[in-house]
Each structure stands twice: as structure tokens, then as C-alpha cells.
């Protein structure tokens, strides 16, 4: 059984919490504690432009259910009735201590670690939802739509704004997506603060911080490989067809 080691919210002593936070510990299976995934939209200027969207002046987000998470190596299945999904590679921030109405200056004390994540998207469904003024939940949050890597402890990531994300498909030499987290419009502390003024962030919650430009389709039979260069973590996601639905 995978072991899960995260910050214990019952530890109230600040000094003890800081010590626990900075321990170098292995944390496979961390997603078993995730209750909510908060996904930030359009947090890279070039990505907003490539989809013809306005650049936001303040953070906005949508929610993916925890049931959308699958670990590296597990198949992602296309949305029911679709023959492709669109990839969006993102830095994930994992909450280690409950956060409610925290300032950007306080925000990083609530981070347990980081991961690599894919915000797989049913673009056809999303475009239709946007046109009709409907929520994105279905086209962003179906089962297997959030592949994640292992977690890297926050103590090993001195500055999350100095990381480089990349994504390749089928072993291509040139990445389809590649970009530094320094290009985020709103950095990690400000994202945590903004979220915490609306929702109480719980231990194990995951924040997807937005994707750089280069998003695009993958089809059944393709394989996504993605990574964060500085952290030495990677993610492999085979793409599979949607599950066929039959009715008697």
C-alpha cells in the first residue's frame, strides 16, 4: 500500500509545523488525501492569446473533482463520446496546512509540496460550454482528466517561480509545450491568497497554477511525457479511447 506522509493539521505549534514541513521525506500516493482541485485559468499571457482569450486582471479558477486524478503510468481516457483530448501541463501546488484568508506573505507556510499535473481538456465541450455560458465542470473534470506525478517536498523547492515545464508526445524531440513558471501572471503566493479568501483550503488540496502556450490534441494510442527540469520529476500518460457506453 502506498505510504502517505503530509503535514498533520492537528500540529498547532508553529515551530513543530515548520520542522515537519522541512523534513526530507518520500511522499508517494499523496493524492489519496486530495479533496478538491483548484485549477487556475489563463495564468500565462501567451496561452490566453493562443486560445483567443483576454488576459485576466485577477485570478479566476474552476474546480476539478478529486476523482479525476490518476497517477503517472495510468491511462487517460478521452471524454465520453470524444476521439481526442487536449493536453495542458501545469505546476501543481499541494496544501499542507489549512488556509483561510491568508496573505501572500503567509501563503507559502501552507504549502506541503509540488507536483507536475496535466489538466486534460475536452476542448470541443469547453468551447460549446463557453458559447452557451455554461460551467466547464464536465469538460475539465471527468474521470482520468488529472494525471499527476509524485510529490516533491516544499523544502526542496526554494522558489517555485524558477522552474521549467515541458511536455512531449510520442517521444518527439521538440516539446509541444515548454515554458518557465516565471511567466505566470499571478505567482504561487498570490494564487493561494486569492483562493483562500473564497475557499478554506484543506490539507491535500491541489492547486493547478495554469499552463504555458502550446496546448493541443492527443488521440488514443499517443503517449504524453512531461517533466519539470529542475526537480527531476516526470509524468507519463498513455491516451486511451473513451469507454463505450451501451444501453439495453
ZAKE-510448 format. One record per residue (C-alpha): residue number from 1; x, y, z; residue in one letter. Coordinates in nm, 2 decimals, padded with zeros to 4 digits. Layout:
// ZAKE-510448
+------+--------+--------+--------+-------+
! paba !      u !      v !      w ! zator !
+------+--------+--------+--------+-------+
!  NUM !      X !      Y !      Z !     a !
...
+------+--------+--------+--------+-------+
This chain:
// ZAKE-510448
+------+--------+--------+--------+-------+
! paba !      u !      v !      w ! zator !
+------+--------+--------+--------+-------+
!    1 !  00.00 !  00.00 !  00.00 !     x !
!    2 !  00.14 !  00.34 ! -00.09 !     x !
!    3 !  00.26 !  00.55 !  00.20 !     x !
!    4 !  00.12 !  00.90 !  00.25 !     x !
!    5 !  00.32 !  01.15 !  00.46 !     x !
!    6 !  00.19 !  01.51 !  00.47 !     x !
!    7 !  00.16 !  01.78 !  00.73 !     x !
!    8 ! -00.06 !  01.69 !  01.02 !     x !
!    9 ! -00.32 !  01.97 !  01.06 !     x !
!   10 ! -00.35 !  01.89 !  01.43 !     x !
!   11 !  00.00 !  02.01 !  01.50 !     x !
!   12 ! -00.06 !  02.36 !  01.62 !     x !
!   13 !  00.29 !  02.46 !  01.73 !     x !
!   14 !  00.45 !  02.68 !  01.46 !     x !
!   15 !  00.80 !  02.56 !  01.53 !     x !
!   16 !  00.69 !  02.20 !  01.51 !     x !
!   17 !  00.50 !  02.26 !  01.19 !     x !
!   18 !  00.80 !  02.43 !  01.03 !     x !
!   19 !  01.02 !  02.14 !  01.13 !     x !
!   20 !  00.77 !  01.88 !  00.99 !     x !
!   21 !  00.74 !  02.08 !  00.68 !     x !
!   22 !  01.11 !  02.08 !  00.60 !     x !
!   23 !  01.17 !  01.72 !  00.66 !     x !
!   24 !  01.30 !  01.54 !  00.36 !     x !
!   25 !  01.05 !  01.26 !  00.32 !     x !
!   26 !  00.92 !  01.04 !  00.04 !     x !
!   27 !  00.55 !  01.10 ! -00.03 !     x !
!   28 !  00.41 !  00.86 ! -00.29 !     x !
!   29 !  00.04 !  00.84 ! -00.30 !     x !
!   30 ! -00.01 !  01.19 ! -00.17 !     x !
!   31 ! -00.32 !  01.24 ! -00.39 !     x !
!   32 ! -00.52 !  00.99 ! -00.17 !     x !
!   33 ! -00.57 !  01.29 !  00.07 !     x !
!   34 ! -00.68 !  01.54 ! -00.20 !     x !
!   35 ! -01.04 !  01.66 ! -00.15 !     x !
!   36 ! -01.05 !  01.94 ! -00.41 !     x !
!   37 ! -00.85 !  02.05 ! -00.72 !     x !
!   38 ! -00.85 !  02.43 ! -00.79 !     x !
!   39 ! -00.74 !  02.50 ! -01.15 !     x !
!   40 ! -00.63 !  02.85 ! -01.23 !     x !
!   41 ! -00.74 !  02.97 ! -01.58 !     x !
!   42 ! -00.53 !  03.17 ! -01.83 !     x !
!   43 ! -00.23 !  03.24 ! -01.60 !     x !
!   44 !  00.02 !  03.27 ! -01.89 !     x !
!   45 ! -00.02 !  03.55 ! -02.13 !     x !
!   46 !  00.08 !  03.35 ! -02.44 !     x !
!   47 ! -00.17 !  03.07 ! -02.36 !     x !
!   48 ! -00.46 !  03.32 ! -02.32 !     x !
!   49 ! -00.37 !  03.47 ! -02.66 !     x !
!   50 ! -00.34 !  03.13 ! -02.84 !     x !
!   51 ! -00.70 !  03.05 ! -02.75 !     x !
!   52 ! -00.82 !  03.40 ! -02.83 !     x !
!   53 ! -00.90 !  03.49 ! -02.47 !     x !
!   54 ! -00.85 !  03.81 ! -02.28 !     x !
!   55 ! -00.56 !  03.83 ! -02.03 !     x !
!   56 ! -00.72 !  03.83 ! -01.68 !     x !
!   57 ! -00.66 !  04.12 ! -01.44 !     x !
!   58 ! -00.71 !  03.90 ! -01.13 !     x !
!   59 ! -00.70 !  03.52 ! -01.07 !     x !
!   60 ! -01.00 !  03.31 ! -01.17 !     x !
!   61 ! -01.04 !  02.94 ! -01.14 !     x !
!   62 ! -01.26 !  02.63 ! -01.18 !     x !
!   63 ! -01.28 !  02.31 ! -00.98 !     x !
!   64 ! -01.20 !  01.96 ! -01.08 !     x !
!   65 ! -01.31 !  01.67 ! -00.86 !     x !
!   66 ! -01.05 !  01.45 ! -00.68 !     x !
!   67 ! -01.19 !  01.16 ! -00.87 !     x !
!   68 ! -01.03 !  01.30 ! -01.19 !     x !
!   69 ! -00.68 !  01.22 ! -01.05 !     x !
!   70 ! -00.47 !  00.93 ! -01.19 !     x !
!   71 ! -00.10 !  00.87 ! -01.12 !     x !
!   72 !  00.18 !  00.86 ! -01.38 !     x !
!   73 !  00.16 !  00.55 ! -01.59 !     x !
!   74 ! -00.22 !  00.51 ! -01.58 !     x !
!   75 ! -00.42 !  00.57 ! -01.89 !     x !
!   76 ! -00.61 !  00.88 ! -01.96 !     x !
!   77 ! -00.94 !  00.82 ! -02.13 !     x !
!   78 ! -01.09 !  01.07 ! -02.37 !     x !
!   79 ! -01.42 !  01.23 ! -02.26 !     x !
!   80 ! -01.72 !  01.01 ! -02.33 !     x !
!   81 ! -01.82 !  01.04 ! -02.70 !     x !
!   82 ! -01.49 !  01.22 ! -02.80 !     x !
!   83 ! -01.20 !  01.09 ! -03.00 !     x !
!   84 ! -00.93 !  01.33 ! -02.86 !     x !
!   85 ! -00.83 !  01.53 ! -02.55 !     x !
!   86 ! -00.62 !  01.84 ! -02.53 !     x !
!   87 ! -00.31 !  01.85 ! -02.30 !     x !
!   88 ! -00.22 !  02.13 ! -02.06 !     x !
!   89 !  00.09 !  02.08 ! -01.85 !     x !
!   90 !  00.09 !  02.26 ! -01.51 !     x !
!   91 !  00.28 !  02.30 ! -01.19 !     x !
!   92 !  00.08 !  02.16 ! -00.90 !     x !
!   93 !  00.09 !  02.31 ! -00.55 !     x !
!   94 ! -00.02 !  02.08 ! -00.27 !     x !
!   95 ! -00.16 !  02.23 !  00.05 !     x !
!   96 ! -00.01 !  02.10 !  00.38 !     x !
!   97 ! -00.19 !  02.32 !  00.64 !     x !
!   98 ! -00.54 !  02.46 !  00.62 !     x !
!   99 ! -00.55 !  02.81 !  00.48 !     x !
!  100 ! -00.83 !  03.07 !  00.52 !     x !
!  101 ! -00.79 !  03.43 !  00.43 !     x !
!  102 ! -00.41 !  03.43 !  00.43 !     x !
!  103 ! -00.20 !  03.70 !  00.28 !     x !
!  104 !  00.06 !  03.64 !  00.00 !     x !
!  105 !  00.33 !  03.68 !  00.27 !     x !
!  106 !  00.17 !  03.40 !  00.48 !     x !
!  107 !  00.07 !  03.17 !  00.19 !     x !
!  108 !  00.39 !  02.97 !  00.15 !     x !
!  109 !  00.37 !  02.85 !  00.51 !     x !
!  110 !  00.07 !  02.64 !  00.40 !     x !
!  111 !  00.25 !  02.46 !  00.11 !     x !
!  112 !  00.35 !  02.09 !  00.16 !     x !
!  113 !  00.50 !  02.03 ! -00.18 !     x !
!  114 !  00.48 !  02.04 ! -00.55 !     x !
!  115 !  00.40 !  01.81 ! -00.84 !     x !
!  116 !  00.36 !  01.80 ! -01.21 !     x !
!  117 !  00.00 !  01.77 ! -01.34 !     x !
!  118 ! -00.20 !  01.76 ! -01.66 !     x !
!  119 ! -00.52 !  01.94 ! -01.69 !     x !
!  120 ! -00.67 !  01.73 ! -01.97 !     x !
!  121 ! -00.95 !  01.91 ! -02.15 !     x !
!  122 ! -01.24 !  01.83 ! -02.38 !     x !
!  123 ! -01.18 !  02.14 ! -02.59 !     x !
!  124 ! -01.49 !  02.08 ! -02.81 !     x !
!  125 ! -01.71 !  02.06 ! -02.50 !     x !
!  126 ! -01.54 !  02.36 ! -02.33 !     x !
!  127 ! -01.59 !  02.57 ! -02.64 !     x !
!  128 ! -01.96 !  02.48 ! -02.65 !     x !
!  129 ! -02.00 !  02.55 ! -02.28 !     x !
!  130 ! -01.83 !  02.89 ! -02.31 !     x !
!  131 ! -02.05 !  02.98 ! -02.61 !     x !
!  132 ! -02.36 !  02.88 ! -02.41 !     x !
!  133 ! -02.25 !  03.04 ! -02.09 !     x !
!  134 ! -02.24 !  02.71 ! -01.90 !     x !
!  135 ! -01.99 !  02.58 ! -01.65 !     x !
!  136 ! -01.68 !  02.39 ! -01.76 !     x !
!  137 ! -01.70 !  02.11 ! -01.49 !     x !
!  138 ! -01.78 !  01.82 ! -01.73 !     x !
!  139 ! -01.53 !  01.91 ! -02.00 !     x !
!  140 ! -01.25 !  01.96 ! -01.74 !     x !
!  141 ! -01.33 !  01.72 ! -01.46 !     x !
!  142 ! -01.42 !  01.38 ! -01.60 !     x !
!  143 ! -01.25 !  01.06 ! -01.47 !     x !
!  144 ! -00.88 !  01.04 ! -01.56 !     x !
!  145 ! -00.86 !  01.41 ! -01.66 !     x !
!  146 ! -00.59 !  01.50 ! -01.40 !     x !
!  147 ! -00.28 !  01.29 ! -01.43 !     x !
!  148 ! -00.02 !  01.37 ! -01.15 !     x !
!  149 !  00.34 !  01.30 ! -01.07 !     x !
!  150 !  00.49 !  01.21 ! -00.74 !     x !
!  151 !  00.53 !  01.50 ! -00.49 !     x !
!  152 !  00.84 !  01.70 ! -00.41 !     x !
!  153 !  00.86 !  01.84 ! -00.06 !     x !
!  154 !  00.84 !  02.22 ! -00.04 !     x !
!  155 !  01.18 !  02.23 !  00.13 !     x !
!  156 !  01.34 !  02.11 ! -00.19 !     x !
!  157 !  01.18 !  02.39 ! -00.40 !     x !
!  158 !  01.32 !  02.72 ! -00.28 !     x !
!  159 !  01.15 !  02.93 ! -00.55 !     x !
!  160 !  00.85 !  02.78 ! -00.75 !     x !
!  161 !  00.88 !  03.07 ! -00.99 !     x !
!  162 !  01.21 !  02.94 ! -01.12 !     x !
!  163 !  01.10 !  02.61 ! -01.27 !     x !
!  164 !  01.07 !  02.50 ! -01.63 !     x !
!  165 !  00.78 !  02.28 ! -01.75 !     x !
!  166 !  00.79 !  02.07 ! -02.07 !     x !
!  167 !  00.56 !  01.83 ! -02.25 !     x !
!  168 !  00.63 !  01.59 ! -02.54 !     x !
!  169 !  00.41 !  01.35 ! -02.73 !     x !
!  170 !  00.52 !  01.01 ! -02.86 !     x !
!  171 !  00.89 !  01.08 ! -02.79 !     x !
!  172 !  00.92 !  01.38 ! -03.02 !     x !
!  173 !  01.25 !  01.56 ! -02.98 !     x !
!  174 !  01.09 !  01.91 ! -02.96 !     x !
!  175 !  00.85 !  01.97 ! -02.67 !     x !
!  176 !  00.49 !  02.07 ! -02.77 !     x !
!  177 !  00.48 !  02.28 ! -02.45 !     x !
!  178 !  00.78 !  02.44 ! -02.28 !     x !
!  179 !  00.78 !  02.74 ! -02.05 !     x !
!  180 !  00.92 !  02.89 ! -01.73 !     x !
!  181 !  00.69 !  02.94 ! -01.43 !     x !
!  182 !  00.84 !  03.29 ! -01.41 !     x !
!  183 !  00.59 !  03.37 ! -01.69 !     x !
!  184 !  00.29 !  03.32 ! -01.46 !     x !
!  185 !  00.07 !  03.63 ! -01.44 !     x !
!  186 ! -00.01 !  03.56 ! -01.08 !     x !
!  187 !  00.26 !  03.38 ! -00.88 !     x !
!  188 !  00.20 !  03.10 ! -00.63 !     x !
!  189 !  00.17 !  03.31 ! -00.31 !     x !
!  190 ! -00.09 !  03.54 ! -00.47 !     x !
!  191 ! -00.29 !  03.24 ! -00.61 !     x !
!  192 ! -00.30 !  03.07 ! -00.26 !     x !
!  193 ! -00.41 !  03.40 ! -00.10 !     x !
!  194 ! -00.68 !  03.47 ! -00.36 !     x !
!  195 ! -00.82 !  03.11 ! -00.33 !     x !
!  196 ! -00.81 !  03.12 !  00.05 !     x !
!  197 ! -01.03 !  03.44 !  00.06 !     x !
!  198 ! -01.31 !  03.24 ! -00.11 !     x !
!  199 ! -01.25 !  02.88 !  00.00 !     x !
!  200 ! -01.08 !  02.73 !  00.31 !     x !
!  201 ! -00.80 !  02.53 !  00.16 !     x !
!  202 ! -00.77 !  02.19 !  00.32 !     x !
!  203 ! -00.47 !  01.95 !  00.37 !     x !
!  204 ! -00.40 !  01.77 !  00.05 !     x !
!  205 ! -00.59 !  02.01 ! -00.18 !     x !
!  206 ! -00.42 !  02.06 ! -00.51 !     x !
!  207 ! -00.38 !  02.39 ! -00.70 !     x !
!  208 ! -00.31 !  02.38 ! -01.07 !     x !
!  209 ! -00.14 !  02.70 ! -01.15 !     x !
!  210 ! -00.20 !  02.74 ! -01.52 !     x !
!  211 ! -00.04 !  02.62 ! -01.84 !     x !
!  212 !  00.21 !  02.78 ! -02.09 !     x !
!  213 !  00.13 !  02.80 ! -02.46 !     x !
!  214 !  00.14 !  02.51 ! -02.69 !     x !
!  215 ! -00.17 !  02.32 ! -02.58 !     x !
!  216 ! -00.31 !  02.08 ! -02.84 !     x !
!  217 ! -00.48 !  01.75 ! -02.91 !     x !
!  218 ! -00.38 !  01.39 ! -02.84 !     x !
!  219 ! -00.56 !  01.08 ! -02.96 !     x !
!  220 ! -00.59 !  00.72 ! -02.84 !     x !
!  221 ! -00.25 !  00.55 ! -02.89 !     x !
!  222 ! -00.05 !  00.86 ! -02.82 !     x !
!  223 !  00.17 !  00.89 ! -02.51 !     x !
!  224 !  00.24 !  01.21 ! -02.32 !     x !
!  225 !  00.57 !  01.26 ! -02.14 !     x !
!  226 !  00.61 !  01.57 ! -01.93 !     x !
!  227 !  00.85 !  01.70 ! -01.66 !     x !
!  228 !  00.99 !  01.98 ! -01.45 !     x !
!  229 !  01.36 !  02.01 ! -01.53 !     x !
!  230 !  01.49 !  02.15 ! -01.20 !     x !
!  231 !  01.30 !  01.90 ! -00.98 !     x !
!  232 !  01.38 !  01.58 ! -01.18 !     x !
!  233 !  01.02 !  01.47 ! -01.18 !     x !
!  234 !  00.83 !  01.34 ! -01.48 !     x !
!  235 !  00.49 !  01.21 ! -01.58 !     x !
!  236 !  00.39 !  00.95 ! -01.84 !     x !
!  237 !  00.03 !  00.93 ! -01.96 !     x !
!  238 ! -00.09 !  00.69 ! -02.23 !     x !
!  239 ! -00.40 !  00.81 ! -02.41 !     x !
!  240 ! -00.69 !  00.57 ! -02.45 !     x !
!  241 ! -01.03 !  00.58 ! -02.62 !     x !
!  242 ! -01.34 !  00.68 ! -02.43 !     x !
!  243 ! -01.52 !  00.40 ! -02.26 !     x !
!  244 ! -01.80 !  00.28 ! -02.49 !     x !
!  245 ! -02.15 !  00.32 ! -02.35 !     x !
!  246 ! -02.41 !  00.06 ! -02.43 !     x !
!  247 ! -02.78 !  00.06 ! -02.34 !     x !
!  248 ! -03.00 ! -00.25 ! -02.34 !     x !
+------+--------+--------+--------+-------+
